[in-house]
Amino acid sequence: MSRPAIGVALANPALKARALDFGGVPIAMTPVAFTPSLAEETAKWAKVIRAANMKPG
């Protein structure tokens, strides 16, 4: 089985360094592993947005 494109990209030290420069934390994981992480982050930031009464625009 070949590596997914994102896995190949994250193996590139220059690309990983660039992501870190932008404040990203590159972590290679499967879609199955990413789904709960995304749900947790969405719930966390939704609380922040509601607490601050932020509105689009």
N, CA, C, O and CB atoms as a CASP TS submission, in Angstrom:
PFRMAT TS
TARGET T0000
AUTHOR 0000-0000-0000
METHOD Language model
MODEL 1
PARENT N/A
ATOM      1  N   MET     1       0.847  -1.181   0.000  1.00  0.00           N
ATOM      2  CA  MET     1       0.000   0.000   0.000  1.00  0.00           C
ATOM      3  C   MET     1       0.895   1.247   0.000  1.00  0.00           C
ATOM      4  O   MET     1       1.880   1.298   0.736  1.00  0.00           O
ATOM      5  CB  MET     1      -0.965  -0.003   1.231  1.00  0.00           C
ATOM      6  N   SER     2       0.569   2.219  -0.793  1.00  0.00           N
ATOM      7  CA  SER     2       1.352   3.451  -0.859  1.00  0.00           C
ATOM      8  C   SER     2       0.927   4.400   0.260  1.00  0.00           C
ATOM      9  O   SER     2      -0.187   4.322   0.779  1.00  0.00           O
ATOM     10  CB  SER     2       1.185   4.133  -2.240  1.00  0.00           C
ATOM     11  N   ARG     3       1.841   5.292   0.615  1.00  0.00           N
ATOM     12  CA  ARG     3       1.549   6.280   1.656  1.00  0.00           C
ATOM     13  C   ARG     3       0.604   7.341   1.118  1.00  0.00           C
ATOM     14  O   ARG     3       0.727   7.754  -0.035  1.00  0.00           O
ATOM     15  CB  ARG     3       2.848   6.933   2.174  1.00  0.00           C
ATOM     16  N   PRO     4      -0.337   7.785   1.942  1.00  0.00           N
ATOM     17  CA  PRO     4      -1.196   8.896   1.520  1.00  0.00           C
ATOM     18  C   PRO     4      -0.353  10.140   1.282  1.00  0.00           C
ATOM     19  O   PRO     4       0.707  10.305   1.887  1.00  0.00           O
ATOM     20  CB  PRO     4      -2.292   9.180   2.576  1.00  0.00           C
ATOM     21  N   ALA     5      -0.815  10.995   0.420  1.00  0.00           N
ATOM     22  CA  ALA     5      -0.075  12.208   0.058  1.00  0.00           C
ATOM     23  C   ALA     5       0.266  13.060   1.269  1.00  0.00           C
ATOM     24  O   ALA     5       1.355  13.629   1.331  1.00  0.00           O
ATOM     25  CB  ALA     5      -0.875  13.030  -0.929  1.00  0.00           C
ATOM     26  N   ILE     6      -0.639  13.158   2.230  1.00  0.00           N
ATOM     27  CA  ILE     6      -0.351  13.994   3.402  1.00  0.00           C
ATOM     28  C   ILE     6       0.786  13.391   4.220  1.00  0.00           C
ATOM     29  O   ILE     6       1.596  14.122   4.791  1.00  0.00           O
ATOM     30  CB  ILE     6      -1.612  14.156   4.280  1.00  0.00           C
ATOM     31  N   GLY     7       0.849  12.067   4.280  1.00  0.00           N
ATOM     32  CA  GLY     7       1.944  11.410   4.993  1.00  0.00           C
ATOM     33  C   GLY     7       3.277  11.682   4.336  1.00  0.00           C
ATOM     34  O   GLY     7       4.284  11.893   5.012  1.00  0.00           O
ATOM     35  N   VAL     8       3.280  11.676   3.015  1.00  0.00           N
ATOM     36  CA  VAL     8       4.495  11.984   2.267  1.00  0.00           C
ATOM     37  C   VAL     8       4.900  13.434   2.522  1.00  0.00           C
ATOM     38  O   VAL     8       6.077  13.727   2.734  1.00  0.00           O
ATOM     39  CB  VAL     8       4.288  11.732   0.751  1.00  0.00           C
ATOM     40  N   ALA     9       3.932  14.331   2.499  1.00  0.00           N
ATOM     41  CA  ALA     9       4.223  15.750   2.724  1.00  0.00           C
ATOM     42  C   ALA     9       4.778  15.978   4.128  1.00  0.00           C
ATOM     43  O   ALA     9       5.733  16.735   4.300  1.00  0.00           O
ATOM     44  CB  ALA     9       2.956  16.599   2.513  1.00  0.00           C
ATOM     45  N   LEU    10       4.187  15.330   5.131  1.00  0.00           N
ATOM     46  CA  LEU    10       4.649  15.532   6.501  1.00  0.00           C
ATOM     47  C   LEU    10       6.020  14.921   6.749  1.00  0.00           C
ATOM     48  O   LEU    10       6.683  15.263   7.728  1.00  0.00           O
ATOM     49  CB  LEU    10       3.654  14.949   7.471  1.00  0.00           C
ATOM     50  N   ALA    11       6.445  14.032   5.882  1.00  0.00           N
ATOM     51  CA  ALA    11       7.784  13.460   5.998  1.00  0.00           C
ATOM     52  C   ALA    11       8.845  14.418   5.452  1.00  0.00           C
ATOM     53  O   ALA    11      10.037  14.209   5.678  1.00  0.00           O
ATOM     54  CB  ALA    11       7.854  12.120   5.259  1.00  0.00           C
ATOM     55  N   ASN    12       8.431  15.449   4.747  1.00  0.00           N
ATOM     56  CA  ASN    12       9.340  16.440   4.176  1.00  0.00           C
ATOM     57  C   ASN    12       9.704  17.458   5.265  1.00  0.00           C
ATOM     58  O   ASN    12       8.843  18.223   5.699  1.00  0.00           O
ATOM     59  CB  ASN    12       8.692  17.151   2.934  1.00  0.00           C
ATOM     60  N   PRO    13      10.961  17.478   5.709  1.00  0.00           N
ATOM     61  CA  PRO    13      11.351  18.387   6.798  1.00  0.00           C
ATOM     62  C   PRO    13      11.087  19.864   6.493  1.00  0.00           C
ATOM     63  O   PRO    13      10.727  20.619   7.396  1.00  0.00           O
ATOM     64  CB  PRO    13      12.815  18.203   7.107  1.00  0.00           C
ATOM     65  N   ALA    14      11.255  20.283   5.260  1.00  0.00           N
ATOM     66  CA  ALA    14      11.026  21.690   4.906  1.00  0.00           C
ATOM     67  C   ALA    14       9.551  22.052   5.050  1.00  0.00           C
ATOM     68  O   ALA    14       9.221  23.121   5.563  1.00  0.00           O
ATOM     69  CB  ALA    14      11.501  21.970   3.467  1.00  0.00           C
ATOM     70  N   LEU    15       8.672  21.178   4.604  1.00  0.00           N
ATOM     71  CA  LEU    15       7.237  21.445   4.704  1.00  0.00           C
ATOM     72  C   LEU    15       6.802  21.421   6.167  1.00  0.00           C
ATOM     73  O   LEU    15       6.003  22.253   6.596  1.00  0.00           O
ATOM     74  CB  LEU    15       6.427  20.412   3.882  1.00  0.00           C
ATOM     75  N   LYS    16       7.326  20.472   6.923  1.00  0.00           N
ATOM     76  CA  LYS    16       6.988  20.396   8.335  1.00  0.00           C
ATOM     77  C   LYS    16       7.449  21.662   9.062  1.00  0.00           C
ATOM     78  O   LYS    16       6.715  22.198   9.892  1.00  0.00           O
ATOM     79  CB  LYS    16       7.621  19.145   8.973  1.00  0.00           C
ATOM     80  N   ALA    17       8.653  22.140   8.759  1.00  0.00           N
ATOM     81  CA  ALA    17       9.171  23.367   9.366  1.00  0.00           C
ATOM     82  C   ALA    17       8.304  24.569   9.005  1.00  0.00           C
ATOM     83  O   ALA    17       8.056  25.434   9.845  1.00  0.00           O
ATOM     84  CB  ALA    17      10.618  23.612   8.925  1.00  0.00           C
ATOM     85  N   ARG    18       7.851  24.622   7.773  1.00  0.00           N
ATOM     86  CA  ARG    18       6.998  25.735   7.321  1.00  0.00           C
ATOM     87  C   ARG    18       5.671  25.739   8.065  1.00  0.00           C
ATOM     88  O   ARG    18       5.176  26.796   8.457  1.00  0.00           O
ATOM     89  CB  ARG    18       6.747  25.646   5.804  1.00  0.00           C
ATOM     90  N   ALA    19       5.097  24.553   8.259  1.00  0.00           N
ATOM     91  CA  ALA    19       3.848  24.459   9.022  1.00  0.00           C
ATOM     92  C   ALA    19       4.059  24.950  10.449  1.00  0.00           C
ATOM     93  O   ALA    19       3.210  25.650  11.000  1.00  0.00           O
ATOM     94  CB  ALA    19       3.320  23.008   9.030  1.00  0.00           C
ATOM     95  N   LEU    20       5.181  24.588  11.042  1.00  0.00           N
ATOM     96  CA  LEU    20       5.498  25.047  12.394  1.00  0.00           C
ATOM     97  C   LEU    20       5.673  26.557  12.439  1.00  0.00           C
ATOM     98  O   LEU    20       5.289  27.194  13.420  1.00  0.00           O
ATOM     99  CB  LEU    20       6.760  24.362  12.907  1.00  0.00           C
ATOM    100  N   ASP    21       6.252  27.142  11.385  1.00  0.00           N
ATOM    101  CA  ASP    21       6.415  28.601  11.309  1.00  0.00           C
ATOM    102  C   ASP    21       5.070  29.316  11.370  1.00  0.00           C
ATOM    103  O   ASP    21       4.969  30.421  11.902  1.00  0.00           O
ATOM    104  CB  ASP    21       7.153  28.991  10.022  1.00  0.00           C
ATOM    105  N   PHE    22       4.037  28.676  10.820  1.00  0.00           N
ATOM    106  CA  PHE    22       2.694  29.265  10.803  1.00  0.00           C
ATOM    107  C   PHE    22       1.904  28.932  12.061  1.00  0.00           C
ATOM    108  O   PHE    22       0.737  29.303  12.182  1.00  0.00           O
ATOM    109  CB  PHE    22       1.931  28.787   9.581  1.00  0.00           C
ATOM    110  N   GLY    23       2.543  28.231  13.000  1.00  0.00           N
ATOM    111  CA  GLY    23       1.856  27.889  14.241  1.00  0.00           C
ATOM    112  C   GLY    23       1.111  26.568  14.179  1.00  0.00           C
ATOM    113  O   GLY    23       0.401  26.204  15.116  1.00  0.00           O
ATOM    114  N   GLY    24       1.273  25.856  13.083  1.00  0.00           N
ATOM    115  CA  GLY    24       0.622  24.551  12.954  1.00  0.00           C
ATOM    116  C   GLY    24       1.391  23.483  13.699  1.00  0.00           C
ATOM    117  O   GLY    24       2.580  23.632  13.983  1.00  0.00           O
ATOM    118  N   VAL    25       0.706  22.419  14.005  1.00  0.00           N
ATOM    119  CA  VAL    25       1.328  21.262  14.630  1.00  0.00           C
ATOM    120  C   VAL    25       1.025  20.068  13.740  1.00  0.00           C
ATOM    121  O   VAL    25       0.005  19.400  13.913  1.00  0.00           O
ATOM    122  CB  VAL    25       0.812  21.039  16.104  1.00  0.00           C
ATOM    123  N   PRO    26       1.911  19.800  12.787  1.00  0.00           N
ATOM    124  CA  PRO    26       1.635  18.717  11.847  1.00  0.00           C
ATOM    125  C   PRO    26       1.683  17.352  12.519  1.00  0.00           C
ATOM    126  O   PRO    26       2.693  16.969  13.108  1.00  0.00           O
ATOM    127  CB  PRO    26       2.623  18.758  10.700  1.00  0.00           C
ATOM    128  N   ILE    27       0.586  16.634  12.421  1.00  0.00           N
ATOM    129  CA  ILE    27       0.476  15.301  12.999  1.00  0.00           C
ATOM    130  C   ILE    27      -0.157  14.401  11.939  1.00  0.00           C
ATOM    131  O   ILE    27      -1.257  14.669  11.455  1.00  0.00           O
ATOM    132  CB  ILE    27      -0.370  15.311  14.336  1.00  0.00           C
ATOM    133  N   ALA    28       0.545  13.349  11.593  1.00  0.00           N
ATOM    134  CA  ALA    28      -0.005  12.398  10.619  1.00  0.00           C
ATOM    135  C   ALA    28      -0.905  11.418  11.356  1.00  0.00           C
ATOM    136  O   ALA    28      -0.490  10.805  12.339  1.00  0.00           O
ATOM    137  CB  ALA    28       1.133  11.640   9.852  1.00  0.00           C
ATOM    138  N   MET    29      -2.135  11.272  10.884  1.00  0.00           N
ATOM    139  CA  MET    29      -3.059  10.304  11.461  1.00  0.00           C
ATOM    140  C   MET    29      -4.066   9.877  10.410  1.00  0.00           C
ATOM    141  O   MET    29      -4.249  10.548   9.395  1.00  0.00           O
ATOM    142  CB  MET    29      -3.776  10.890  12.695  1.00  0.00           C
ATOM    143  N   THR    30      -4.702   8.773  10.664  1.00  0.00           N
ATOM    144  CA  THR    30      -5.698   8.262   9.725  1.00  0.00           C
ATOM    145  C   THR    30      -6.978   9.079   9.854  1.00  0.00           C
ATOM    146  O   THR    30      -7.188   9.747  10.866  1.00  0.00           O
ATOM    147  CB  THR    30      -5.980   6.754   9.977  1.00  0.00           C
ATOM    148  N   PRO    31      -7.839   9.030   8.829  1.00  0.00           N
ATOM    149  CA  PRO    31      -9.132   9.711   8.942  1.00  0.00           C
ATOM    150  C   PRO    31      -9.944   9.213  10.139  1.00  0.00           C
ATOM    151  O   PRO    31     -10.647   9.992  10.782  1.00  0.00           O
ATOM    152  CB  PRO    31      -9.935   9.519   7.661  1.00  0.00           C
ATOM    153  N   VAL    32      -9.846   7.928  10.434  1.00  0.00           N
ATOM    154  CA  VAL    32     -10.581   7.367  11.572  1.00  0.00           C
ATOM    155  C   VAL    32     -10.086   7.980  12.880  1.00  0.00           C
ATOM    156  O   VAL    32     -10.889   8.274  13.766  1.00  0.00           O
ATOM    157  CB  VAL    32     -10.432   5.828  11.612  1.00  0.00           C
ATOM    158  N   ALA    33      -8.794   8.173  13.007  1.00  0.00           N
ATOM    159  CA  ALA    33      -8.230   8.779  14.211  1.00  0.00           C
ATOM    160  C   ALA    33      -8.497  10.280  14.266  1.00  0.00           C
ATOM    161  O   ALA    33      -8.600  10.854  15.350  1.00  0.00           O
ATOM    162  CB  ALA    33      -6.732   8.516  14.278  1.00  0.00           C
ATOM    163  N   PHE    34      -8.608  10.913  13.108  1.00  0.00           N
ATOM    164  CA  PHE    34      -8.801  12.360  13.052  1.00  0.00           C
ATOM    165  C   PHE    34     -10.229  12.768  13.426  1.00  0.00           C
ATOM    166  O   PHE    34     -10.437  13.845  13.985  1.00  0.00           O
ATOM    167  CB  PHE    34      -8.467  12.871  11.660  1.00  0.00           C
ATOM    168  N   THR    35     -11.197  11.930  13.125  1.00  0.00           N
ATOM    169  CA  THR    35     -12.604  12.287  13.332  1.00  0.00           C
ATOM    170  C   THR    35     -12.905  12.698  14.773  1.00  0.00           C
ATOM    171  O   THR    35     -13.492  13.761  14.974  1.00  0.00           O
ATOM    172  CB  THR    35     -13.492  11.121  12.945  1.00  0.00           C
ATOM    173  N   PRO    36     -12.530  11.908  15.789  1.00  0.00           N
ATOM    174  CA  PRO    36     -12.813  12.348  17.161  1.00  0.00           C
ATOM    175  C   PRO    36     -12.047  13.622  17.547  1.00  0.00           C
ATOM    176  O   PRO    36     -12.559  14.459  18.291  1.00  0.00           O
ATOM    177  CB  PRO    36     -12.469  11.234  18.138  1.00  0.00           C
ATOM    178  N   SER    37     -10.842  13.758  17.048  1.00  0.00           N
ATOM    179  CA  SER    37     -10.046  14.950  17.324  1.00  0.00           C
ATOM    180  C   SER    37     -10.743  16.191  16.771  1.00  0.00           C
ATOM    181  O   SER    37     -10.813  17.221  17.441  1.00  0.00           O
ATOM    182  CB  SER    37      -8.634  14.811  16.721  1.00  0.00           C
ATOM    183  N   LEU    38     -11.248  16.088  15.563  1.00  0.00           N
ATOM    184  CA  LEU    38     -11.958  17.209  14.941  1.00  0.00           C
ATOM    185  C   LEU    38     -13.221  17.544  15.727  1.00  0.00           C
ATOM    186  O   LEU    38     -13.526  18.718  15.936  1.00  0.00           O
ATOM    187  CB  LEU    38     -12.313  16.882  13.476  1.00  0.00           C
ATOM    188  N   ALA    39     -13.955  16.526  16.163  1.00  0.00           N
ATOM    189  CA  ALA    39     -15.174  16.758  16.938  1.00  0.00           C
ATOM    190  C   ALA    39     -14.852  17.463  18.257  1.00  0.00           C
ATOM    191  O   ALA    39     -15.575  18.372  18.662  1.00  0.00           O
ATOM    192  CB  ALA    39     -15.900  15.426  17.209  1.00  0.00           C
ATOM    193  N   GLU    40     -13.776  17.053  18.926  1.00  0.00           N
ATOM    194  CA  GLU    40     -13.380  17.688  20.189  1.00  0.00           C
ATOM    195  C   GLU    40     -12.996  19.148  19.977  1.00  0.00           C
ATOM    196  O   GLU    40     -13.411  20.016  20.745  1.00  0.00           O
ATOM    197  CB  GLU    40     -12.208  16.927  20.826  1.00  0.00           C
ATOM    198  N   GLU    41     -12.214  19.421  18.950  1.00  0.00           N
ATOM    199  CA  GLU    41     -11.796  20.801  18.669  1.00  0.00           C
ATOM    200  C   GLU    41     -12.995  21.670  18.303  1.00  0.00           C
ATOM    201  O   GLU    41     -13.083  22.821  18.732  1.00  0.00           O
ATOM    202  CB  GLU    41     -10.757  20.829  17.530  1.00  0.00           C
ATOM    203  N   THR    42     -13.912  21.128  17.520  1.00  0.00           N
ATOM    204  CA  THR    42     -15.111  21.874  17.129  1.00  0.00           C
ATOM    205  C   THR    42     -15.932  22.239  18.352  1.00  0.00           C
ATOM    206  O   THR    42     -16.375  23.380  18.484  1.00  0.00           O
ATOM    207  CB  THR    42     -15.963  21.058  16.146  1.00  0.00           C
ATOM    208  N   ALA    43     -16.140  21.278  19.251  1.00  0.00           N
ATOM    209  CA  ALA    43     -16.916  21.536  20.465  1.00  0.00           C
ATOM    210  C   ALA    43     -16.219  22.571  21.344  1.00  0.00           C
ATOM    211  O   ALA    43     -16.869  23.461  21.891  1.00  0.00           O
ATOM    212  CB  ALA    43     -17.133  20.232  21.253  1.00  0.00           C
ATOM    213  N   LYS    44     -14.904  22.458  21.479  1.00  0.00           N
ATOM    214  CA  LYS    44     -14.140  23.392  22.312  1.00  0.00           C
ATOM    215  C   LYS    44     -14.272  24.825  21.799  1.00  0.00           C
ATOM    216  O   LYS    44     -14.562  25.742  22.567  1.00  0.00           O
ATOM    217  CB  LYS    44     -12.661  22.983  22.353  1.00  0.00           C
ATOM    218  N   TRP    45     -14.057  25.009  20.500  1.00  0.00           N
ATOM    219  CA  TRP    45     -14.096  26.367  19.955  1.00  0.00           C
ATOM    220  C   TRP    45     -15.512  26.902  19.825  1.00  0.00           C
ATOM    221  O   TRP    45     -15.714  28.116  19.845  1.00  0.00           O
ATOM    222  CB  TRP    45     -13.420  26.402  18.608  1.00  0.00           C
ATOM    223  N   ALA    46     -16.488  26.028  19.693  1.00  0.00           N
ATOM    224  CA  ALA    46     -17.888  26.472  19.670  1.00  0.00           C
ATOM    225  C   ALA    46     -18.245  27.110  21.010  1.00  0.00           C
ATOM    226  O   ALA    46     -18.943  28.123  21.049  1.00  0.00           O
ATOM    227  CB  ALA    46     -18.846  25.281  19.359  1.00  0.00           C
ATOM    228  N   LYS    47     -17.766  26.520  22.113  1.00  0.00           N
ATOM    229  CA  LYS    47     -18.013  27.098  23.438  1.00  0.00           C
ATOM    230  C   LYS    47     -17.377  28.483  23.559  1.00  0.00           C
ATOM    231  O   LYS    47     -17.984  29.405  24.104  1.00  0.00           O
ATOM    232  CB  LYS    47     -17.468  26.169  24.539  1.00  0.00           C
ATOM    233  N   VAL    48     -16.171  28.622  23.056  1.00  0.00           N
ATOM    234  CA  VAL    48     -15.475  29.916  23.108  1.00  0.00           C
ATOM    235  C   VAL    48     -16.254  30.962  22.304  1.00  0.00           C
ATOM    236  O   VAL    48     -16.455  32.086  22.764  1.00  0.00           O
ATOM    237  CB  VAL    48     -14.022  29.783  22.560  1.00  0.00           C
ATOM    238  N   ILE    49     -16.677  30.589  21.130  1.00  0.00           N
ATOM    239  CA  ILE    49     -17.410  31.512  20.256  1.00  0.00           C
ATOM    240  C   ILE    49     -18.728  31.932  20.897  1.00  0.00           C
ATOM    241  O   ILE    49     -19.085  33.110  20.878  1.00  0.00           O
ATOM    242  CB  ILE    49     -17.672  30.863  18.883  1.00  0.00           C
ATOM    243  N   ARG    50     -19.458  30.957  21.470  1.00  0.00           N
ATOM    244  CA  ARG    50     -20.729  31.293  22.125  1.00  0.00           C
ATOM    245  C   ARG    50     -20.483  32.171  23.359  1.00  0.00           C
ATOM    246  O   ARG    50     -21.215  33.138  23.572  1.00  0.00           O
ATOM    247  CB  ARG    50     -21.491  30.001  22.529  1.00  0.00           C
ATOM    248  N   ALA    51     -19.491  31.863  24.158  1.00  0.00           N
ATOM    249  CA  ALA    51     -19.201  32.631  25.363  1.00  0.00           C
ATOM    250  C   ALA    51     -18.840  34.085  25.040  1.00  0.00           C
ATOM    251  O   ALA    51     -19.176  35.003  25.788  1.00  0.00           O
ATOM    252  CB  ALA    51     -18.066  31.972  26.138  1.00  0.00           C
ATOM    253  N   ALA    52     -18.153  34.272  23.919  1.00  0.00           N
ATOM    254  CA  ALA    52     -17.757  35.625  23.507  1.00  0.00           C
ATOM    255  C   ALA    52     -18.824  36.310  22.668  1.00  0.00           C
ATOM    256  O   ALA    52     -18.658  37.457  22.253  1.00  0.00           O
ATOM    257  CB  ALA    52     -16.457  35.572  22.727  1.00  0.00           C
ATOM    258  N   ASN    53     -19.925  35.598  22.418  1.00  0.00           N
ATOM    259  CA  ASN    53     -21.034  36.116  21.617  1.00  0.00           C
ATOM    260  C   ASN    53     -20.554  36.599  20.249  1.00  0.00           C
ATOM    261  O   ASN    53     -20.998  37.635  19.755  1.00  0.00           O
ATOM    262  CB  ASN    53     -21.736  37.257  22.359  1.00  0.00           C
ATOM    263  N   MET    54     -19.653  35.844  19.651  1.00  0.00           N
ATOM    264  CA  MET    54     -19.122  36.207  18.329  1.00  0.00           C
ATOM    265  C   MET    54     -20.154  35.903  17.250  1.00  0.00           C
ATOM    266  O   MET    54     -20.886  34.916  17.322  1.00  0.00           O
ATOM    267  CB  MET    54     -17.802  35.448  18.037  1.00  0.00           C
ATOM    268  N   LYS    55     -20.191  36.759  16.272  1.00  0.00           N
ATOM    269  CA  LYS    55     -21.101  36.607  15.122  1.00  0.00           C
ATOM    270  C   LYS    55     -20.301  36.743  13.837  1.00  0.00           C
ATOM    271  O   LYS    55     -19.326  37.493  13.802  1.00  0.00           O
ATOM    272  CB  LYS    55     -22.254  37.663  15.164  1.00  0.00           C
ATOM    273  N   PRO    56     -20.689  36.035  12.776  1.00  0.00           N
ATOM    274  CA  PRO    56     -19.974  36.187  11.502  1.00  0.00           C
ATOM    275  C   PRO    56     -20.127  37.591  10.932  1.00  0.00           C
ATOM    276  O   PRO    56     -21.133  38.266  11.150  1.00  0.00           O
ATOM    277  CB  PRO    56     -20.478  35.163  10.487  1.00  0.00           C
ATOM    278  N   GLY    57     -19.111  38.006  10.205  1.00  0.00           N
ATOM    279  CA  GLY    57     -19.168  39.269   9.500  1.00  0.00           C
ATOM    280  C   GLY    57     -18.780  40.393  10.352  1.00  0.00           C
ATOM    281  O   GLY    57     -18.776  41.538   9.900  1.00  0.00           O
TER
END
